[in-house]
Amino acid sequence: MLSPHEFATLMLISSGPHTRTDTSSDTSSDHPEIDPVDLDALIARQLVSYESSDERSRPQITDHGRSMLKAVGRDC
């Protein structure tokens, strides 16, 4: 079962651009910050994976993560 924070993180990832709070690069106020602890938990549960693009890697929701969001009535 996901914690409320983990579920919110899953929804943030499914909704678009975001940043991790532990990065040293500039973060735009347009992008929500993602707690690395919650992100690691989602990766461990295989709800999120990393996709490499350009010079950065970013979390992407997996098919399993999409299924979970659909099950609770959250389209992604």
mmJSON file of the N, C-alpha and C atoms, coordinates in Angstrom:
{"data_MODEL":{"atom_site":{
"group_PDB":["ATOM","ATOM","ATOM","ATOM","ATOM","ATOM","ATOM","ATOM","ATOM","ATOM","ATOM","ATOM","ATOM","ATOM","ATOM","ATOM","ATOM","ATOM","ATOM","ATOM","ATOM","ATOM","ATOM","ATOM","ATOM","ATOM","ATOM","ATOM","ATOM","ATOM","ATOM","ATOM","ATOM","ATOM","ATOM","ATOM","ATOM","ATOM","ATOM","ATOM","ATOM","ATOM","ATOM","ATOM","ATOM","ATOM","ATOM","ATOM","ATOM","ATOM","ATOM","ATOM","ATOM","ATOM","ATOM","ATOM","ATOM","ATOM","ATOM","ATOM","ATOM","ATOM","ATOM","ATOM","ATOM","ATOM","ATOM","ATOM","ATOM","ATOM","ATOM","ATOM","ATOM","ATOM","ATOM","ATOM","ATOM","ATOM","ATOM","ATOM","ATOM","ATOM","ATOM","ATOM","ATOM","ATOM","ATOM","ATOM","ATOM","ATOM","ATOM","ATOM","ATOM","ATOM","ATOM","ATOM","ATOM","ATOM","ATOM","ATOM","ATOM","ATOM","ATOM","ATOM","ATOM","ATOM","ATOM","ATOM","ATOM","ATOM","ATOM","ATOM","ATOM","ATOM","ATOM","ATOM","ATOM","ATOM","ATOM","ATOM","ATOM","ATOM","ATOM","ATOM","ATOM","ATOM","ATOM","ATOM","ATOM","ATOM","ATOM","ATOM","ATOM","ATOM","ATOM","ATOM","ATOM","ATOM","ATOM","ATOM","ATOM","ATOM","ATOM","ATOM","ATOM","ATOM","ATOM","ATOM","ATOM","ATOM","ATOM","ATOM","ATOM","ATOM","ATOM","ATOM","ATOM","ATOM","ATOM","ATOM","ATOM","ATOM","ATOM","ATOM","ATOM","ATOM","ATOM","ATOM","ATOM","ATOM","ATOM","ATOM","ATOM","ATOM","ATOM","ATOM","ATOM","ATOM","ATOM","ATOM","ATOM","ATOM","ATOM","ATOM","ATOM","ATOM","ATOM","ATOM","ATOM","ATOM","ATOM","ATOM","ATOM","ATOM","ATOM","ATOM","ATOM","ATOM","ATOM","ATOM","ATOM","ATOM","ATOM","ATOM","ATOM","ATOM","ATOM","ATOM","ATOM","ATOM","ATOM","ATOM","ATOM","ATOM","ATOM","ATOM","ATOM","ATOM","ATOM","ATOM","ATOM","ATOM","ATOM","ATOM","ATOM","ATOM","ATOM","ATOM"],
"id":[1,2,3,4,5,6,7,8,9,10,11,12,13,14,15,16,17,18,19,20,21,22,23,24,25,26,27,28,29,30,31,32,33,34,35,36,37,38,39,40,41,42,43,44,45,46,47,48,49,50,51,52,53,54,55,56,57,58,59,60,61,62,63,64,65,66,67,68,69,70,71,72,73,74,75,76,77,78,79,80,81,82,83,84,85,86,87,88,89,90,91,92,93,94,95,96,97,98,99,100,101,102,103,104,105,106,107,108,109,110,111,112,113,114,115,116,117,118,119,120,121,122,123,124,125,126,127,128,129,130,131,132,133,134,135,136,137,138,139,140,141,142,143,144,145,146,147,148,149,150,151,152,153,154,155,156,157,158,159,160,161,162,163,164,165,166,167,168,169,170,171,172,173,174,175,176,177,178,179,180,181,182,183,184,185,186,187,188,189,190,191,192,193,194,195,196,197,198,199,200,201,202,203,204,205,206,207,208,209,210,211,212,213,214,215,216,217,218,219,220,221,222,223,224,225,226,227,228],
"type_symbol":["N","C","C","N","C","C","N","C","C","N","C","C","N","C","C","N","C","C","N","C","C","N","C","C","N","C","C","N","C","C","N","C","C","N","C","C","N","C","C","N","C","C","N","C","C","N","C","C","N","C","C","N","C","C","N","C","C","N","C","C","N","C","C","N","C","C","N","C","C","N","C","C","N","C","C","N","C","C","N","C","C","N","C","C","N","C","C","N","C","C","N","C","C","N","C","C","N","C","C","N","C","C","N","C","C","N","C","C","N","C","C","N","C","C","N","C","C","N","C","C","N","C","C","N","C","C","N","C","C","N","C","C","N","C","C","N","C","C","N","C","C","N","C","C","N","C","C","N","C","C","N","C","C","N","C","C","N","C","C","N","C","C","N","C","C","N","C","C","N","C","C","N","C","C","N","C","C","N","C","C","N","C","C","N","C","C","N","C","C","N","C","C","N","C","C","N","C","C","N","C","C","N","C","C","N","C","C","N","C","C","N","C","C","N","C","C","N","C","C","N","C","C","N","C","C","N","C","C"],
"label_atom_id":["N","CA","C","N","CA","C","N","CA","C","N","CA","C","N","CA","C","N","CA","C","N","CA","C","N","CA","C","N","CA","C","N","CA","C","N","CA","C","N","CA","C","N","CA","C","N","CA","C","N","CA","C","N","CA","C","N","CA","C","N","CA","C","N","CA","C","N","CA","C","N","CA","C","N","CA","C","N","CA","C","N","CA","C","N","CA","C","N","CA","C","N","CA","C","N","CA","C","N","CA","C","N","CA","C","N","CA","C","N","CA","C","N","CA","C","N","CA","C","N","CA","C","N","CA","C","N","CA","C","N","CA","C","N","CA","C","N","CA","C","N","CA","C","N","CA","C","N","CA","C","N","CA","C","N","CA","C","N","CA","C","N","CA","C","N","CA","C","N","CA","C","N","CA","C","N","CA","C","N","CA","C","N","CA","C","N","CA","C","N","CA","C","N","CA","C","N","CA","C","N","CA","C","N","CA","C","N","CA","C","N","CA","C","N","CA","C","N","CA","C","N","CA","C","N","CA","C","N","CA","C","N","CA","C","N","CA","C","N","CA","C","N","CA","C","N","CA","C","N","CA","C","N","CA","C","N","CA","C","N","CA","C","N","CA","C"],
"label_alt_id":[null,null,null,null,null,null,null,null,null,null,null,null,null,null,null,null,null,null,null,null,null,null,null,null,null,null,null,null,null,null,null,null,null,null,null,null,null,null,null,null,null,null,null,null,null,null,null,null,null,null,null,null,null,null,null,null,null,null,null,null,null,null,null,null,null,null,null,null,null,null,null,null,null,null,null,null,null,null,null,null,null,null,null,null,null,null,null,null,null,null,null,null,null,null,null,null,null,null,null,null,null,null,null,null,null,null,null,null,null,null,null,null,null,null,null,null,null,null,null,null,null,null,null,null,null,null,null,null,null,null,null,null,null,null,null,null,null,null,null,null,null,null,null,null,null,null,null,null,null,null,null,null,null,null,null,null,null,null,null,null,null,null,null,null,null,null,null,null,null,null,null,null,null,null,null,null,null,null,null,null,null,null,null,null,null,null,null,null,null,null,null,null,null,null,null,null,null,null,null,null,null,null,null,null,null,null,null,null,null,null,null,null,null,null,null,null,null,null,null,null,null,null,null,null,null,null,null,null],
"label_comp_id":["MET","MET","MET","LEU","LEU","LEU","SER","SER","SER","PRO","PRO","PRO","HIS","HIS","HIS","GLU","GLU","GLU","PHE","PHE","PHE","ALA","ALA","ALA","THR","THR","THR","LEU","LEU","LEU","MET","MET","MET","LEU","LEU","LEU","ILE","ILE","ILE","SER","SER","SER","SER","SER","SER","GLY","GLY","GLY","PRO","PRO","PRO","HIS","HIS","HIS","THR","THR","THR","ARG","ARG","ARG","THR","THR","THR","ASP","ASP","ASP","THR","THR","THR","SER","SER","SER","SER","SER","SER","ASP","ASP","ASP","THR","THR","THR","SER","SER","SER","SER","SER","SER","ASP","ASP","ASP","HIS","HIS","HIS","PRO","PRO","PRO","GLU","GLU","GLU","ILE","ILE","ILE","ASP","ASP","ASP","PRO","PRO","PRO","VAL","VAL","VAL","ASP","ASP","ASP","LEU","LEU","LEU","ASP","ASP","ASP","ALA","ALA","ALA","LEU","LEU","LEU","ILE","ILE","ILE","ALA","ALA","ALA","ARG","ARG","ARG","GLN","GLN","GLN","LEU","LEU","LEU","VAL","VAL","VAL","SER","SER","SER","TYR","TYR","TYR","GLU","GLU","GLU","SER","SER","SER","SER","SER","SER","ASP","ASP","ASP","GLU","GLU","GLU","ARG","ARG","ARG","SER","SER","SER","ARG","ARG","ARG","PRO","PRO","PRO","GLN","GLN","GLN","ILE","ILE","ILE","THR","THR","THR","ASP","ASP","ASP","HIS","HIS","HIS","GLY","GLY","GLY","ARG","ARG","ARG","SER","SER","SER","MET","MET","MET","LEU","LEU","LEU","LYS","LYS","LYS","ALA","ALA","ALA","VAL","VAL","VAL","GLY","GLY","GLY","ARG","ARG","ARG","ASP","ASP","ASP","CYS","CYS","CYS"],
"label_asym_id":["A","A","A","A","A","A","A","A","A","A","A","A","A","A","A","A","A","A","A","A","A","A","A","A","A","A","A","A","A","A","A","A","A","A","A","A","A","A","A","A","A","A","A","A","A","A","A","A","A","A","A","A","A","A","A","A","A","A","A","A","A","A","A","A","A","A","A","A","A","A","A","A","A","A","A","A","A","A","A","A","A","A","A","A","A","A","A","A","A","A","A","A","A","A","A","A","A","A","A","A","A","A","A","A","A","A","A","A","A","A","A","A","A","A","A","A","A","A","A","A","A","A","A","A","A","A","A","A","A","A","A","A","A","A","A","A","A","A","A","A","A","A","A","A","A","A","A","A","A","A","A","A","A","A","A","A","A","A","A","A","A","A","A","A","A","A","A","A","A","A","A","A","A","A","A","A","A","A","A","A","A","A","A","A","A","A","A","A","A","A","A","A","A","A","A","A","A","A","A","A","A","A","A","A","A","A","A","A","A","A","A","A","A","A","A","A","A","A","A","A","A","A","A","A","A","A","A","A"],
"label_entity_id":["1","1","1","1","1","1","1","1","1","1","1","1","1","1","1","1","1","1","1","1","1","1","1","1","1","1","1","1","1","1","1","1","1","1","1","1","1","1","1","1","1","1","1","1","1","1","1","1","1","1","1","1","1","1","1","1","1","1","1","1","1","1","1","1","1","1","1","1","1","1","1","1","1","1","1","1","1","1","1","1","1","1","1","1","1","1","1","1","1","1","1","1","1","1","1","1","1","1","1","1","1","1","1","1","1","1","1","1","1","1","1","1","1","1","1","1","1","1","1","1","1","1","1","1","1","1","1","1","1","1","1","1","1","1","1","1","1","1","1","1","1","1","1","1","1","1","1","1","1","1","1","1","1","1","1","1","1","1","1","1","1","1","1","1","1","1","1","1","1","1","1","1","1","1","1","1","1","1","1","1","1","1","1","1","1","1","1","1","1","1","1","1","1","1","1","1","1","1","1","1","1","1","1","1","1","1","1","1","1","1","1","1","1","1","1","1","1","1","1","1","1","1","1","1","1","1","1","1"],
"label_seq_id":[1,1,1,2,2,2,3,3,3,4,4,4,5,5,5,6,6,6,7,7,7,8,8,8,9,9,9,10,10,10,11,11,11,12,12,12,13,13,13,14,14,14,15,15,15,16,16,16,17,17,17,18,18,18,19,19,19,20,20,20,21,21,21,22,22,22,23,23,23,24,24,24,25,25,25,26,26,26,27,27,27,28,28,28,29,29,29,30,30,30,31,31,31,32,32,32,33,33,33,34,34,34,35,35,35,36,36,36,37,37,37,38,38,38,39,39,39,40,40,40,41,41,41,42,42,42,43,43,43,44,44,44,45,45,45,46,46,46,47,47,47,48,48,48,49,49,49,50,50,50,51,51,51,52,52,52,53,53,53,54,54,54,55,55,55,56,56,56,57,57,57,58,58,58,59,59,59,60,60,60,61,61,61,62,62,62,63,63,63,64,64,64,65,65,65,66,66,66,67,67,67,68,68,68,69,69,69,70,70,70,71,71,71,72,72,72,73,73,73,74,74,74,75,75,75,76,76,76],
"pdbx_PDB_ins_code":[null,null,null,null,null,null,null,null,null,null,null,null,null,null,null,null,null,null,null,null,null,null,null,null,null,null,null,null,null,null,null,null,null,null,null,null,null,null,null,null,null,null,null,null,null,null,null,null,null,null,null,null,null,null,null,null,null,null,null,null,null,null,null,null,null,null,null,null,null,null,null,null,null,null,null,null,null,null,null,null,null,null,null,null,null,null,null,null,null,null,null,null,null,null,null,null,null,null,null,null,null,null,null,null,null,null,null,null,null,null,null,null,null,null,null,null,null,null,null,null,null,null,null,null,null,null,null,null,null,null,null,null,null,null,null,null,null,null,null,null,null,null,null,null,null,null,null,null,null,null,null,null,null,null,null,null,null,null,null,null,null,null,null,null,null,null,null,null,null,null,null,null,null,null,null,null,null,null,null,null,null,null,null,null,null,null,null,null,null,null,null,null,null,null,null,null,null,null,null,null,null,null,null,null,null,null,null,null,null,null,null,null,null,null,null,null,null,null,null,null,null,null,null,null,null,null,null,null],
"Cartn_x":[0.84,0.0,0.895,0.486,1.254,0.861,1.852,1.552,0.915,0.261,-0.298,0.767,1.955,3.045,3.474,3.585,3.979,2.921,1.655,0.585,0.597,0.806,0.896,2.079,3.188,4.361,4.06,3.355,2.966,2.091,1.163,0.313,1.133,2.089,2.947,3.736,4.294,5.085,4.208,2.979,2.093,1.615,1.662,1.11,2.096,3.371,4.282,5.605,6.221,7.582,7.686,8.838,9.103,10.608,10.995,12.402,12.54,13.75,14.035,14.574,14.257,14.688,16.177,16.824,18.234,19.174,18.678,19.551,20.188,21.384,22.079,21.854,21.193,20.937,19.792,19.626,18.525,17.212,16.256,14.926,13.956,13.102,12.121,10.935,10.337,9.161,7.958,8.07,6.99,6.89,7.945,7.985,7.93,6.978,6.915,8.159,8.552,9.698,9.217,10.018,9.677,10.646,10.097,10.901,11.603,12.933,13.665,13.315,12.904,12.518,11.254,10.275,9.04,9.321,10.177,10.524,11.206,12.127,12.81,11.815,10.818,9.803,8.987,8.654,7.892,8.713,9.99,10.875,10.976,11.107,11.2,9.936,8.795,7.52,7.233,8.173,8.09,6.889,6.555,5.498,6.096,7.399,8.137,9.476,9.961,11.306,11.973,13.271,13.984,14.117,13.877,14.063,15.17,16.133,17.223,16.871,16.99,16.794,17.741,18.357,19.356,20.443,20.711,21.755,21.18,19.872,19.238,18.419,18.256,17.31,16.156,14.976,13.803,12.893,12.161,11.256,10.064,9.684,8.514,7.628,6.358,5.416,5.431,5.382,5.378,3.938,3.781,2.441,1.738,2.497,1.936,1.476,2.258,1.876,0.628,0.538,-0.665,-1.892,-1.718,-2.827,-3.314,-2.372,-2.758,-3.553,-3.114,-3.829,-5.22,-5.317,-6.634,-7.559,-7.005,-7.808,-8.441,-7.809,-8.356,-9.07,-9.272,-10.034,-9.249,-7.946,-7.08,-6.492,-7.018,-6.492,-5.115,-4.26,-2.918,-2.533],
"Cartn_y":[-1.17,0.0,1.247,2.241,3.481,4.46,5.212,6.293,7.435,8.366,9.522,10.303,10.412,11.126,10.397,9.078,8.291,8.372,8.316,8.419,9.802,10.847,12.203,12.312,11.683,11.685,10.972,9.857,9.125,10.007,10.74,11.642,12.786,13.316,14.386,13.909,12.721,12.183,11.973,11.515,11.271,12.566,13.665,14.918,15.774,15.465,16.248,16.583,17.672,18.034,18.222,17.895,17.964,17.959,18.204,18.154,17.35,16.894,16.225,17.258,17.124,18.106,18.028,16.913,16.771,17.12,17.726,18.115,19.451,19.641,20.896,21.905,21.492,22.403,23.342,24.355,25.29,24.545,24.907,24.331,25.462,25.261,26.275,26.157,27.287,27.248,26.69,26.533,25.961,24.453,23.812,22.37,21.961,21.105,20.644,19.829,19.897,19.12,17.771,16.755,15.402,14.949,14.427,13.919,12.642,12.602,11.415,10.138,10.247,9.062,8.449,9.291,8.794,8.23,8.896,8.425,7.059,6.889,5.597,4.485,4.805,3.808,3.404,4.363,4.056,3.228,3.513,2.725,1.295,1.145,-0.182,-0.998,-0.334,-1.017,-1.147,-0.71,-0.768,0.006,1.098,1.988,3.109,3.331,4.374,3.804,4.258,3.905,5.176,5.095,6.249,6.121,7.216,7.294,8.3,7.893,8.802,9.537,10.837,11.655,12.839,13.168,14.229,13.921,14.884,14.707,14.31,14.321,14.067,12.79,12.214,11.116,11.618,11.133,11.595,10.414,10.493,9.398,9.37,8.167,7.941,6.904,7.099,6.148,4.871,3.722,2.443,2.03,0.962,0.435,0.062,-0.505,-0.87,0.377,1.443,2.708,3.299,3.236,3.725,2.909,1.6,0.745,1.11,1.419,1.792,3.106,4.071,5.335,5.151,4.313,4.044,3.367,2.469,1.741,2.672,3.779,4.733,5.895,5.749,6.752,7.962,7.819,8.927,8.615,9.243,9.008,9.628,8.965,9.499,9.353],
"Cartn_z":[0.0,0.0,0.0,-0.744,-0.835,0.266,0.722,1.661,0.871,1.545,0.832,0.062,0.62,-0.058,-1.324,-1.233,-2.402,-3.494,-3.097,-4.076,-4.739,-3.954,-4.512,-5.47,-5.128,-6.002,-7.307,-7.24,-8.445,-9.34,-8.746,-9.525,-10.13,-9.378,-9.909,-11.12,-11.017,-12.122,-13.347,-13.13,-14.268,-14.906,-14.156,-14.673,-15.449,-15.411,-16.24,-15.595,-16.055,-15.614,-14.108,-13.588,-12.163,-11.931,-10.708,-10.33,-9.06,-8.796,-7.526,-6.569,-5.292,-4.308,-4.021,-4.328,-3.972,-5.122,-6.176,-7.275,-6.96,-7.441,-7.184,-8.305,-9.381,-10.489,-10.165,-10.997,-10.824,-10.962,-10.132,-10.279,-10.515,-11.464,-11.802,-10.869,-10.511,-9.66,-10.415,-11.742,-12.543,-12.354,-11.861,-11.748,-10.281,-9.921,-8.54,-8.178,-6.932,-6.474,-5.962,-6.228,-5.815,-4.736,-3.659,-2.552,-3.0,-2.902,-3.359,-2.591,-1.336,-0.568,-1.16,-1.48,-2.09,-3.477,-4.227,-5.563,-5.494,-4.562,-4.4,-4.047,-3.224,-2.864,-4.087,-4.94,-6.152,-7.13,-7.216,-8.082,-7.552,-6.238,-5.633,-5.89,-5.962,-6.226,-7.722,-8.537,-9.996,-10.546,-9.872,-10.351,-11.187,-11.017,-11.71,-12.135,-13.293,-13.748,-14.249,-14.485,-15.036,-16.532,-17.228,-18.669,-18.937,-19.718,-20.077,-21.36,-21.308,-22.5,-22.411,-23.516,-23.542,-22.514,-21.649,-20.634,-19.282,-19.153,-17.87,-17.908,-16.75,-16.645,-15.791,-16.105,-15.387,-15.097,-14.008,-13.673,-14.624,-15.014,-15.865,-15.203,-15.313,-14.75,-15.599,-14.957,-15.671,-15.969,-16.728,-16.999,-15.697,-14.762,-13.461,-12.704,-12.777,-12.139,-12.765,-14.106,-14.795,-14.395,-14.282,-13.864,-12.469,-11.583,-10.226,-10.226,-11.007,-11.06,-11.68,-12.688,-13.283,-12.283,-11.464,-10.483,-9.444,-9.191,-8.214,-8.906,-10.217,-10.946,-11.366,-11.487,-11.87,-13.245,-14.319,-15.666,-15.818,-16.594,-16.824,-18.274],
"occupancy":[1.0,1.0,1.0,1.0,1.0,1.0,1.0,1.0,1.0,1.0,1.0,1.0,1.0,1.0,1.0,1.0,1.0,1.0,1.0,1.0,1.0,1.0,1.0,1.0,1.0,1.0,1.0,1.0,1.0,1.0,1.0,1.0,1.0,1.0,1.0,1.0,1.0,1.0,1.0,1.0,1.0,1.0,1.0,1.0,1.0,1.0,1.0,1.0,1.0,1.0,1.0,1.0,1.0,1.0,1.0,1.0,1.0,1.0,1.0,1.0,1.0,1.0,1.0,1.0,1.0,1.0,1.0,1.0,1.0,1.0,1.0,1.0,1.0,1.0,1.0,1.0,1.0,1.0,1.0,1.0,1.0,1.0,1.0,1.0,1.0,1.0,1.0,1.0,1.0,1.0,1.0,1.0,1.0,1.0,1.0,1.0,1.0,1.0,1.0,1.0,1.0,1.0,1.0,1.0,1.0,1.0,1.0,1.0,1.0,1.0,1.0,1.0,1.0,1.0,1.0,1.0,1.0,1.0,1.0,1.0,1.0,1.0,1.0,1.0,1.0,1.0,1.0,1.0,1.0,1.0,1.0,1.0,1.0,1.0,1.0,1.0,1.0,1.0,1.0,1.0,1.0,1.0,1.0,1.0,1.0,1.0,1.0,1.0,1.0,1.0,1.0,1.0,1.0,1.0,1.0,1.0,1.0,1.0,1.0,1.0,1.0,1.0,1.0,1.0,1.0,1.0,1.0,1.0,1.0,1.0,1.0,1.0,1.0,1.0,1.0,1.0,1.0,1.0,1.0,1.0,1.0,1.0,1.0,1.0,1.0,1.0,1.0,1.0,1.0,1.0,1.0,1.0,1.0,1.0,1.0,1.0,1.0,1.0,1.0,1.0,1.0,1.0,1.0,1.0,1.0,1.0,1.0,1.0,1.0,1.0,1.0,1.0,1.0,1.0,1.0,1.0,1.0,1.0,1.0,1.0,1.0,1.0,1.0,1.0,1.0,1.0,1.0,1.0],
"B_iso_or_equiv":[0.0,0.0,0.0,0.0,0.0,0.0,0.0,0.0,0.0,0.0,0.0,0.0,0.0,0.0,0.0,0.0,0.0,0.0,0.0,0.0,0.0,0.0,0.0,0.0,0.0,0.0,0.0,0.0,0.0,0.0,0.0,0.0,0.0,0.0,0.0,0.0,0.0,0.0,0.0,0.0,0.0,0.0,0.0,0.0,0.0,0.0,0.0,0.0,0.0,0.0,0.0,0.0,0.0,0.0,0.0,0.0,0.0,0.0,0.0,0.0,0.0,0.0,0.0,0.0,0.0,0.0,0.0,0.0,0.0,0.0,0.0,0.0,0.0,0.0,0.0,0.0,0.0,0.0,0.0,0.0,0.0,0.0,0.0,0.0,0.0,0.0,0.0,0.0,0.0,0.0,0.0,0.0,0.0,0.0,0.0,0.0,0.0,0.0,0.0,0.0,0.0,0.0,0.0,0.0,0.0,0.0,0.0,0.0,0.0,0.0,0.0,0.0,0.0,0.0,0.0,0.0,0.0,0.0,0.0,0.0,0.0,0.0,0.0,0.0,0.0,0.0,0.0,0.0,0.0,0.0,0.0,0.0,0.0,0.0,0.0,0.0,0.0,0.0,0.0,0.0,0.0,0.0,0.0,0.0,0.0,0.0,0.0,0.0,0.0,0.0,0.0,0.0,0.0,0.0,0.0,0.0,0.0,0.0,0.0,0.0,0.0,0.0,0.0,0.0,0.0,0.0,0.0,0.0,0.0,0.0,0.0,0.0,0.0,0.0,0.0,0.0,0.0,0.0,0.0,0.0,0.0,0.0,0.0,0.0,0.0,0.0,0.0,0.0,0.0,0.0,0.0,0.0,0.0,0.0,0.0,0.0,0.0,0.0,0.0,0.0,0.0,0.0,0.0,0.0,0.0,0.0,0.0,0.0,0.0,0.0,0.0,0.0,0.0,0.0,0.0,0.0,0.0,0.0,0.0,0.0,0.0,0.0,0.0,0.0,0.0,0.0,0.0,0.0],
"pdbx_formal_charge":[null,null,null,null,null,null,null,null,null,null,null,null,null,null,null,null,null,null,null,null,null,null,null,null,null,null,null,null,null,null,null,null,null,null,null,null,null,null,null,null,null,null,null,null,null,null,null,null,null,null,null,null,null,null,null,null,null,null,null,null,null,null,null,null,null,null,null,null,null,null,null,null,null,null,null,null,null,null,null,null,null,null,null,null,null,null,null,null,null,null,null,null,null,null,null,null,null,null,null,null,null,null,null,null,null,null,null,null,null,null,null,null,null,null,null,null,null,null,null,null,null,null,null,null,null,null,null,null,null,null,null,null,null,null,null,null,null,null,null,null,null,null,null,null,null,null,null,null,null,null,null,null,null,null,null,null,null,null,null,null,null,null,null,null,null,null,null,null,null,null,null,null,null,null,null,null,null,null,null,null,null,null,null,null,null,null,null,null,null,null,null,null,null,null,null,null,null,null,null,null,null,null,null,null,null,null,null,null,null,null,null,null,null,null,null,null,null,null,null,null,null,null,null,null,null,null,null,null],
"auth_seq_id":[1,1,1,2,2,2,3,3,3,4,4,4,5,5,5,6,6,6,7,7,7,8,8,8,9,9,9,10,10,10,11,11,11,12,12,12,13,13,13,14,14,14,15,15,15,16,16,16,17,17,17,18,18,18,19,19,19,20,20,20,21,21,21,22,22,22,23,23,23,24,24,24,25,25,25,26,26,26,27,27,27,28,28,28,29,29,29,30,30,30,31,31,31,32,32,32,33,33,33,34,34,34,35,35,35,36,36,36,37,37,37,38,38,38,39,39,39,40,40,40,41,41,41,42,42,42,43,43,43,44,44,44,45,45,45,46,46,46,47,47,47,48,48,48,49,49,49,50,50,50,51,51,51,52,52,52,53,53,53,54,54,54,55,55,55,56,56,56,57,57,57,58,58,58,59,59,59,60,60,60,61,61,61,62,62,62,63,63,63,64,64,64,65,65,65,66,66,66,67,67,67,68,68,68,69,69,69,70,70,70,71,71,71,72,72,72,73,73,73,74,74,74,75,75,75,76,76,76],
"auth_comp_id":["MET","MET","MET","LEU","LEU","LEU","SER","SER","SER","PRO","PRO","PRO","HIS","HIS","HIS","GLU","GLU","GLU","PHE","PHE","PHE","ALA","ALA","ALA","THR","THR","THR","LEU","LEU","LEU","MET","MET","MET","LEU","LEU","LEU","ILE","ILE","ILE","SER","SER","SER","SER","SER","SER","GLY","GLY","GLY","PRO","PRO","PRO","HIS","HIS","HIS","THR","THR","THR","ARG","ARG","ARG","THR","THR","THR","ASP","ASP","ASP","THR","THR","THR","SER","SER","SER","SER","SER","SER","ASP","ASP","ASP","THR","THR","THR","SER","SER","SER","SER","SER","SER","ASP","ASP","ASP","HIS","HIS","HIS","PRO","PRO","PRO","GLU","GLU","GLU","ILE","ILE","ILE","ASP","ASP","ASP","PRO","PRO","PRO","VAL","VAL","VAL","ASP","ASP","ASP","LEU","LEU","LEU","ASP","ASP","ASP","ALA","ALA","ALA","LEU","LEU","LEU","ILE","ILE","ILE","ALA","ALA","ALA","ARG","ARG","ARG","GLN","GLN","GLN","LEU","LEU","LEU","VAL","VAL","VAL","SER","SER","SER","TYR","TYR","TYR","GLU","GLU","GLU","SER","SER","SER","SER","SER","SER","ASP","ASP","ASP","GLU","GLU","GLU","ARG","ARG","ARG","SER","SER","SER","ARG","ARG","ARG","PRO","PRO","PRO","GLN","GLN","GLN","ILE","ILE","ILE","THR","THR","THR","ASP","ASP","ASP","HIS","HIS","HIS","GLY","GLY","GLY","ARG","ARG","ARG","SER","SER","SER","MET","MET","MET","LEU","LEU","LEU","LYS","LYS","LYS","ALA","ALA","ALA","VAL","VAL","VAL","GLY","GLY","GLY","ARG","ARG","ARG","ASP","ASP","ASP","CYS","CYS","CYS"],
"auth_asym_id":["A","A","A","A","A","A","A","A","A","A","A","A","A","A","A","A","A","A","A","A","A","A","A","A","A","A","A","A","A","A","A","A","A","A","A","A","A","A","A","A","A","A","A","A","A","A","A","A","A","A","A","A","A","A","A","A","A","A","A","A","A","A","A","A","A","A","A","A","A","A","A","A","A","A","A","A","A","A","A","A","A","A","A","A","A","A","A","A","A","A","A","A","A","A","A","A","A","A","A","A","A","A","A","A","A","A","A","A","A","A","A","A","A","A","A","A","A","A","A","A","A","A","A","A","A","A","A","A","A","A","A","A","A","A","A","A","A","A","A","A","A","A","A","A","A","A","A","A","A","A","A","A","A","A","A","A","A","A","A","A","A","A","A","A","A","A","A","A","A","A","A","A","A","A","A","A","A","A","A","A","A","A","A","A","A","A","A","A","A","A","A","A","A","A","A","A","A","A","A","A","A","A","A","A","A","A","A","A","A","A","A","A","A","A","A","A","A","A","A","A","A","A","A","A","A","A","A","A"],
"auth_atom_id":["N","CA","C","N","CA","C","N","CA","C","N","CA","C","N","CA","C","N","CA","C","N","CA","C","N","CA","C","N","CA","C","N","CA","C","N","CA","C","N","CA","C","N","CA","C","N","CA","C","N","CA","C","N","CA","C","N","CA","C","N","CA","C","N","CA","C","N","CA","C","N","CA","C","N","CA","C","N","CA","C","N","CA","C","N","CA","C","N","CA","C","N","CA","C","N","CA","C","N","CA","C","N","CA","C","N","CA","C","N","CA","C","N","CA","C","N","CA","C","N","CA","C","N","CA","C","N","CA","C","N","CA","C","N","CA","C","N","CA","C","N","CA","C","N","CA","C","N","CA","C","N","CA","C","N","CA","C","N","CA","C","N","CA","C","N","CA","C","N","CA","C","N","CA","C","N","CA","C","N","CA","C","N","CA","C","N","CA","C","N","CA","C","N","CA","C","N","CA","C","N","CA","C","N","CA","C","N","CA","C","N","CA","C","N","CA","C","N","CA","C","N","CA","C","N","CA","C","N","CA","C","N","CA","C","N","CA","C","N","CA","C","N","CA","C","N","CA","C","N","CA","C","N","CA","C","N","CA","C","N","CA","C","N","CA","C"],
"pdbx_PDB_model_num":[1,1,1,1,1,1,1,1,1,1,1,1,1,1,1,1,1,1,1,1,1,1,1,1,1,1,1,1,1,1,1,1,1,1,1,1,1,1,1,1,1,1,1,1,1,1,1,1,1,1,1,1,1,1,1,1,1,1,1,1,1,1,1,1,1,1,1,1,1,1,1,1,1,1,1,1,1,1,1,1,1,1,1,1,1,1,1,1,1,1,1,1,1,1,1,1,1,1,1,1,1,1,1,1,1,1,1,1,1,1,1,1,1,1,1,1,1,1,1,1,1,1,1,1,1,1,1,1,1,1,1,1,1,1,1,1,1,1,1,1,1,1,1,1,1,1,1,1,1,1,1,1,1,1,1,1,1,1,1,1,1,1,1,1,1,1,1,1,1,1,1,1,1,1,1,1,1,1,1,1,1,1,1,1,1,1,1,1,1,1,1,1,1,1,1,1,1,1,1,1,1,1,1,1,1,1,1,1,1,1,1,1,1,1,1,1,1,1,1,1,1,1,1,1,1,1,1,1]
}}}
